[in-house]
């Protein structure tokens, strides 16, 4: 036989080399890599997650190492909850377990205990899904703080992936989607997204509601909305954008019912202005039985209220307990005016260069620090206004309606001394604002690095304050 013709096909079976078996990858991973959009979203979200969390821990733990824990350490620093992990463990817990984290850890370990009355009434302001999941992860063997970090970071990863996919769906712009991910990951208050707080869980769930509603998949949209309503009180408001997407779209699951009806009636309605106006505001899609899935959204909060009622407490305790935290109803969005007044008084306080005369009600021991907080909170409100206008102009109406409705809580229930307290954290989870900012930056390449750099530096600064037990937002 000619050696040149001696191939694998003519080789004796005994001498044949068996072909190498292909590597077996999980089907979900193969599908992920095969679809460009998913792979792109995964790459962008993983990079943003790793770099942003590395910055949070490097700055937070580094500041603790250099400057110590600060004067307010004992305020919420419960033993065996936020400390007691050894020197190095306490250092690593710094960027994650501060202030409200103590409440989530206490609920996860001891429950709400409504039978104790006023002694535990403040806990009812913290909705149950996050502490339930936190307790579940802890029972698997992780220390409570570590369990919270793992839970929050996993939720943040899902949120970043989801906002990339949703931005691509709405804007079809890969640059805008990548920048929207970076805007969230490096937002000034984004250190909360990996702390023992419910922000990242709520963010991921609310993005999921919009994603599935846009796809016309109402069962998962309602289920995720119910979980969001069991995470934060503002989750109840997800009913509004979900219904708007159901009735007006845009939706990927069905054709426009209004367009079909207008085609049939057009000759008869030609020139009728009133009929034309009514047709423009009429729903695009008819109500069908599938809309009932959206009733799951309030079910999450209703189940929590039912649990409290069965335990002997008031079913309205989650809302009544806001008074424990010094929030009061001032009227719809009246907190905007109160915030302006407080910031003006804060400016007067700082410009007076003295603390003997105080121009406003003081929260805490220092009029100067309270004045600085009020001015900072107003700055976040002013920054949110053009972003909200941009959302209303560039995204579907459901996105703008969601932002406006979600802001009703902090802007209608102000705190007397700091009317806009916690507003930056409320803004952090309103992802339509980040989607718009990502699109705005995509159109302005020169602004991208400066904006993201300032945002990341702000996150590092505020994260360092948070780690050293200084109140932030």
BAZA-699136 format. One line per field, with one value per residue (C-alpha): residue in one letter; x, z, y. Coordinates in steps of 0.25 Angstrom, whole numbers, plus 5000, padded with zeros to 4 digits. Layout:
N
resn	[a, ...];
x	[X, ...];
z	[Z, ...];
y	[Y, ...];
This chain:
473
resn	[x, x, x, x, x, x, x, x, x, x, x, x, x, x, x, x, x, x, x, x, x, x, x, x, x, x, x, x, x, x, x, x, x, x, x, x, x, x, x, x, x, x, x, x, x, x, x, x, x, x, x, x, x, x, x, x, x, x, x, x, x, x, x, x, x, x, x, x, x, x, x, x, x, x, x, x, x, x, x, x, x, x, x, x, x, x, x, x, x, x, x, x, x, x, x, x, x, x, x, x, x, x, x, x, x, x, x, x, x, x, x, x, x, x, x, x, x, x, x, x, x, x, x, x, x, x, x, x, x, x, x, x, x, x, x, x, x, x, x, x, x, x, x, x, x, x, x, x, x, x, x, x, x, x, x, x, x, x, x, x, x, x, x, x, x, x, x, x, x, x, x, x, x, x, x, x, x, x, x, x, x, x, x, x, x, x, x, x, x, x, x, x, x, x, x, x, x, x, x, x, x, x, x, x, x, x, x, x, x, x, x, x, x, x, x, x, x, x, x, x, x, x, x, x, x, x, x, x, x, x, x, x, x, x, x, x, x, x, x, x, x, x, x, x, x, x, x, x, x, x, x, x, x, x, x, x, x, x, x, x, x, x, x, x, x, x, x, x, x, x, x, x, x, x, x, x, x, x, x, x, x, x, x, x, x, x, x, x, x, x, x, x, x, x, x, x, x, x, x, x, x, x, x, x, x, x, x, x, x, x, x, x, x, x, x, x, x, x, x, x, x, x, x, x, x, x, x, x, x, x, x, x, x, x, x, x, x, x, x, x, x, x, x, x, x, x, x, x, x, x, x, x, x, x, x, x, x, x, x, x, x, x, x, x, x, x, x, x, x, x, x, x, x, x, x, x, x, x, x, x, x, x, x, x, x, x, x, x, x, x, x, x, x, x, x, x, x, x, x, x, x, x, x, x, x, x, x, x, x, x, x, x, x, x, x, x, x, x, x, x, x, x, x, x, x, x, x, x, x, x, x, x, x, x, x, x, x, x, x, x, x, x, x, x, x, x, x, x, x, x, x, x, x, x, x, x, x, x, x, x, x, x, x, x, x, x, x, x, x, x, x, x, x];
x	[5000, 5005, 5009, 5003, 4989, 4990, 4980, 4971, 4960, 4970, 4976, 4973, 4962, 4971, 4981, 4971, 4971, 4957, 4953, 4954, 4940, 4936, 4935, 4921, 4917, 4904, 4893, 4890, 4904, 4904, 4891, 4897, 4910, 4902, 4893, 4901, 4892, 4893, 4908, 4909, 4901, 4908, 4922, 4918, 4911, 4922, 4933, 4925, 4921, 4936, 4942, 4931, 4931, 4946, 4946, 4935, 4943, 4957, 4952, 4943, 4952, 4964, 4958, 4954, 4969, 4974, 4964, 4956, 4942, 4937, 4929, 4916, 4920, 4911, 4899, 4894, 4907, 4900, 4909, 4909, 4901, 4911, 4923, 4930, 4936, 4951, 4960, 4960, 4946, 4941, 4949, 4943, 4929, 4931, 4926, 4914, 4908, 4905, 4892, 4879, 4887, 4886, 4871, 4871, 4881, 4872, 4859, 4866, 4871, 4860, 4848, 4838, 4833, 4820, 4816, 4826, 4818, 4826, 4839, 4839, 4830, 4841, 4844, 4831, 4836, 4846, 4838, 4841, 4846, 4861, 4862, 4855, 4865, 4877, 4872, 4872, 4886, 4891, 4885, 4893, 4905, 4910, 4911, 4900, 4908, 4914, 4901, 4895, 4907, 4906, 4891, 4892, 4904, 4896, 4884, 4893, 4899, 4885, 4881, 4893, 4890, 4875, 4877, 4887, 4876, 4865, 4873, 4876, 4861, 4857, 4868, 4875, 4888, 4900, 4907, 4895, 4893, 4908, 4908, 4894, 4901, 4913, 4904, 4897, 4910, 4917, 4906, 4909, 4901, 4904, 4912, 4898, 4896, 4906, 4903, 4893, 4882, 4870, 4873, 4880, 4869, 4858, 4865, 4867, 4852, 4847, 4855, 4850, 4835, 4838, 4846, 4835, 4824, 4830, 4831, 4816, 4819, 4810, 4811, 4826, 4824, 4813, 4821, 4833, 4825, 4819, 4833, 4837, 4825, 4830, 4843, 4840, 4827, 4829, 4828, 4813, 4814, 4819, 4805, 4804, 4815, 4811, 4797, 4801, 4810, 4798, 4789, 4798, 4810, 4820, 4818, 4825, 4814, 4802, 4798, 4792, 4777, 4774, 4781, 4772, 4760, 4764, 4766, 4752, 4745, 4754, 4744, 4733, 4742, 4749, 4749, 4743, 4753, 4747, 4747, 4761, 4765, 4758, 4765, 4778, 4776, 4769, 4776, 4784, 4781, 4768, 4767, 4768, 4768, 4784, 4783, 4779, 4793, 4797, 4788, 4800, 4808, 4800, 4799, 4814, 4810, 4797, 4803, 4812, 4801, 4793, 4804, 4805, 4790, 4790, 4802, 4793, 4799, 4792, 4792, 4795, 4808, 4818, 4812, 4809, 4823, 4828, 4824, 4835, 4845, 4840, 4833, 4820, 4810, 4811, 4803, 4806, 4821, 4821, 4834, 4840, 4837, 4841, 4854, 4856, 4853, 4862, 4874, 4872, 4873, 4885, 4892, 4889, 4895, 4908, 4910, 4907, 4920, 4914, 4906, 4900, 4888, 4881, 4873, 4865, 4861, 4874, 4875, 4887, 4896, 4903, 4895, 4907, 4906, 4890, 4892, 4902, 4892, 4880, 4889, 4894, 4880, 4875, 4886, 4882, 4867, 4872, 4880, 4868, 4859, 4866, 4868, 4853, 4850, 4859, 4852, 4838, 4844, 4852, 4845, 4831, 4821, 4821, 4836, 4833, 4820, 4828, 4839, 4828, 4820, 4832, 4837, 4823, 4828, 4841, 4835, 4821, 4826, 4838, 4846, 4844, 4859, 4863, 4851, 4858, 4865, 4869, 4865, 4878, 4875, 4861, 4867, 4878, 4868, 4860, 4867, 4860, 4868, 4881, 4876, 4873, 4887, 4894, 4887, 4891, 4905, 4906, 4903, 4914, 4927, 4935, 4926, 4926, 4939, 4938, 4924, 4927, 4940, 4932, 4922, 4932, 4940, 4927, 4923, 4937, 4935, 4921, 4925, 4937, 4927, 4917, 4928, 4933, 4919, 4916, 4901, 4900, 4887];
z	[5000, 4997, 5010, 5004, 5004, 5018, 5025, 5037, 5028, 5024, 5037, 5044, 5055, 5065, 5063, 5061, 5071, 5076, 5074, 5085, 5092, 5091, 5104, 5110, 5115, 5122, 5112, 5118, 5117, 5102, 5099, 5106, 5098, 5085, 5087, 5085, 5093, 5105, 5104, 5103, 5115, 5123, 5120, 5123, 5136, 5141, 5138, 5145, 5157, 5159, 5158, 5166, 5177, 5178, 5179, 5190, 5199, 5196, 5200, 5211, 5218, 5215, 5222, 5234, 5235, 5235, 5242, 5251, 5253, 5257, 5268, 5265, 5265, 5277, 5271, 5263, 5265, 5271, 5276, 5268, 5257, 5251, 5259, 5267, 5255, 5259, 5255, 5240, 5240, 5246, 5236, 5224, 5230, 5230, 5215, 5217, 5231, 5236, 5241, 5235, 5232, 5247, 5246, 5234, 5242, 5255, 5247, 5240, 5254, 5263, 5254, 5255, 5269, 5268, 5281, 5288, 5283, 5283, 5286, 5272, 5264, 5256, 5250, 5242, 5233, 5227, 5218, 5220, 5207, 5209, 5223, 5220, 5209, 5218, 5229, 5218, 5213, 5228, 5231, 5220, 5228, 5225, 5235, 5235, 5229, 5219, 5215, 5213, 5205, 5196, 5195, 5191, 5181, 5174, 5173, 5168, 5157, 5152, 5152, 5144, 5134, 5134, 5132, 5120, 5113, 5116, 5111, 5098, 5096, 5098, 5091, 5082, 5086, 5091, 5096, 5104, 5110, 5115, 5120, 5128, 5135, 5139, 5143, 5153, 5158, 5160, 5165, 5177, 5186, 5179, 5191, 5197, 5186, 5192, 5207, 5216, 5210, 5201, 5190, 5180, 5182, 5180, 5168, 5161, 5164, 5158, 5146, 5144, 5145, 5133, 5125, 5126, 5124, 5111, 5106, 5110, 5120, 5131, 5140, 5143, 5143, 5154, 5162, 5162, 5165, 5177, 5182, 5180, 5188, 5199, 5199, 5199, 5201, 5187, 5181, 5182, 5171, 5161, 5158, 5151, 5140, 5138, 5135, 5126, 5118, 5118, 5112, 5104, 5102, 5095, 5096, 5088, 5090, 5082, 5071, 5074, 5076, 5074, 5061, 5055, 5060, 5054, 5041, 5040, 5045, 5038, 5027, 5038, 5047, 5037, 5042, 5055, 5065, 5078, 5073, 5069, 5082, 5089, 5080, 5084, 5099, 5097, 5101, 5090, 5096, 5101, 5115, 5115, 5126, 5126, 5133, 5146, 5148, 5151, 5164, 5169, 5171, 5183, 5189, 5194, 5203, 5207, 5211, 5220, 5226, 5228, 5236, 5245, 5247, 5251, 5260, 5268, 5262, 5253, 5238, 5235, 5244, 5232, 5229, 5243, 5247, 5238, 5249, 5258, 5248, 5249, 5235, 5234, 5222, 5218, 5205, 5191, 5188, 5198, 5202, 5190, 5196, 5210, 5204, 5197, 5210, 5218, 5208, 5208, 5224, 5223, 5214, 5224, 5235, 5228, 5223, 5237, 5241, 5255, 5262, 5274, 5266, 5258, 5246, 5245, 5253, 5256, 5253, 5262, 5270, 5259, 5252, 5242, 5238, 5237, 5228, 5219, 5218, 5214, 5203, 5198, 5198, 5190, 5180, 5177, 5175, 5165, 5158, 5157, 5150, 5137, 5137, 5139, 5128, 5119, 5123, 5120, 5106, 5102, 5108, 5108, 5117, 5127, 5131, 5134, 5142, 5150, 5154, 5158, 5166, 5173, 5177, 5184, 5197, 5200, 5195, 5202, 5215, 5219, 5232, 5239, 5241, 5227, 5218, 5207, 5216, 5208, 5195, 5189, 5192, 5186, 5173, 5173, 5170, 5160, 5148, 5137, 5141, 5139, 5125, 5121, 5126, 5119, 5106, 5109, 5111, 5099, 5090, 5097, 5097, 5103, 5115, 5118, 5126, 5134, 5138, 5142, 5149, 5157, 5161, 5165, 5173, 5180, 5182, 5189, 5198, 5202, 5204, 5213, 5221, 5222, 5227, 5238, 5243, 5238, 5233, 5218, 5211];
y	[5000, 5014, 5021, 5033, 5027, 5021, 5029, 5028, 5022, 5010, 5008, 4995, 4996, 4991, 5003, 5014, 5025, 5028, 5043, 5052, 5054, 5069, 5076, 5076, 5090, 5093, 5095, 5109, 5113, 5109, 5116, 5129, 5129, 5126, 5138, 5151, 5160, 5151, 5149, 5164, 5167, 5156, 5162, 5176, 5173, 5164, 5174, 5185, 5177, 5172, 5186, 5194, 5184, 5184, 5199, 5198, 5188, 5194, 5208, 5204, 5194, 5203, 5215, 5207, 5202, 5216, 5224, 5214, 5212, 5226, 5232, 5226, 5211, 5207, 5213, 5201, 5192, 5180, 5169, 5157, 5164, 5175, 5171, 5160, 5154, 5156, 5168, 5164, 5160, 5173, 5180, 5173, 5175, 5190, 5193, 5184, 5184, 5198, 5205, 5199, 5186, 5183, 5183, 5173, 5164, 5165, 5161, 5150, 5144, 5148, 5151, 5163, 5159, 5167, 5162, 5171, 5183, 5196, 5190, 5184, 5193, 5199, 5186, 5186, 5197, 5186, 5177, 5162, 5156, 5161, 5156, 5143, 5140, 5145, 5136, 5124, 5127, 5128, 5114, 5108, 5111, 5125, 5136, 5146, 5157, 5149, 5143, 5157, 5161, 5149, 5151, 5166, 5164, 5152, 5161, 5173, 5163, 5160, 5174, 5179, 5168, 5171, 5186, 5183, 5174, 5184, 5196, 5188, 5185, 5199, 5207, 5196, 5203, 5195, 5207, 5212, 5198, 5197, 5211, 5209, 5197, 5206, 5217, 5207, 5200, 5213, 5222, 5231, 5222, 5209, 5203, 5200, 5190, 5180, 5184, 5176, 5185, 5181, 5191, 5181, 5171, 5181, 5186, 5173, 5169, 5182, 5181, 5167, 5172, 5182, 5171, 5161, 5171, 5176, 5161, 5160, 5149, 5153, 5141, 5144, 5159, 5157, 5148, 5157, 5169, 5161, 5158, 5173, 5177, 5168, 5174, 5189, 5197, 5204, 5190, 5192, 5203, 5193, 5191, 5204, 5202, 5187, 5191, 5203, 5193, 5183, 5193, 5203, 5195, 5194, 5179, 5168, 5157, 5163, 5172, 5186, 5184, 5199, 5199, 5188, 5195, 5208, 5202, 5197, 5210, 5220, 5224, 5226, 5234, 5243, 5257, 5255, 5262, 5257, 5242, 5244, 5249, 5238, 5228, 5233, 5231, 5218, 5206, 5199, 5185, 5179, 5173, 5158, 5148, 5148, 5162, 5155, 5151, 5165, 5163, 5156, 5169, 5174, 5160, 5161, 5173, 5167, 5154, 5162, 5170, 5157, 5151, 5163, 5163, 5148, 5151, 5161, 5174, 5184, 5180, 5194, 5194, 5194, 5208, 5213, 5210, 5221, 5230, 5223, 5228, 5242, 5242, 5249, 5251, 5266, 5265, 5259, 5263, 5274, 5269, 5276, 5290, 5285, 5281, 5294, 5302, 5293, 5294, 5309, 5309, 5300, 5310, 5321, 5312, 5310, 5324, 5329, 5322, 5319, 5309, 5316, 5321, 5310, 5313, 5300, 5287, 5279, 5264, 5260, 5267, 5277, 5288, 5289, 5274, 5275, 5287, 5280, 5268, 5276, 5283, 5270, 5264, 5276, 5274, 5259, 5264, 5275, 5265, 5255, 5265, 5266, 5251, 5249, 5258, 5250, 5237, 5243, 5248, 5235, 5223, 5218, 5225, 5213, 5216, 5231, 5227, 5218, 5228, 5238, 5229, 5223, 5237, 5239, 5232, 5241, 5253, 5252, 5247, 5256, 5255, 5269, 5272, 5266, 5266, 5258, 5248, 5235, 5241, 5237, 5222, 5223, 5229, 5218, 5207, 5215, 5209, 5217, 5229, 5221, 5216, 5230, 5235, 5223, 5227, 5242, 5238, 5229, 5242, 5250, 5242, 5253, 5253, 5239, 5238, 5250, 5247, 5233, 5237, 5247, 5237, 5226, 5236, 5240, 5225, 5223, 5236, 5232, 5218, 5221, 5230, 5218, 5209, 5218, 5219, 5233, 5235, 5235, 5238];
